């Protein structure tokens, strides 16, 4: 992933935090939970890949 990818993920996480705090209309973001789960999975998979590359390369 690139630096731009990480910036985009941070922006999306900020939006999710605003939703959680009630600062955005939850009805407009009906798939927010799925989005959060996908981002968490993406970040975890990237961390595992990065750790693997550090150990084996």
Helices and strands as residue ranges (DSSP letters): H 3-20, G 26-28, H 32-56
